[in-house]
Amino acid sequence: MTIDFPDNLIALETTAWTQIQRGELTVDTARAVHEAVTAFALQKGLRRMDVELGLKTLVRYETAA
């Protein structure tokens, strides 16, 4: 399944991933990503887990190539 993620959601996940790599992930960042993923999934009628996994794959693997 291909999901067209909005730029703001990609930016949030990118921030979280950068913080994770530095060992600096904050609760506020984690919460912001979770809430944005949940809202996007509801808006698009998708499963939250599918959105979350797709977003993590995009940010962590596809943009690194």
PyMOL commands that set and color helices and strands:
alter all, ss='L'
color gray80, all
select helices_A, chain A and resi 7-22+27-44+48-62
alter helices_A, ss='H'
color red, helices_A
deselect
rebuild
show_as cartoon
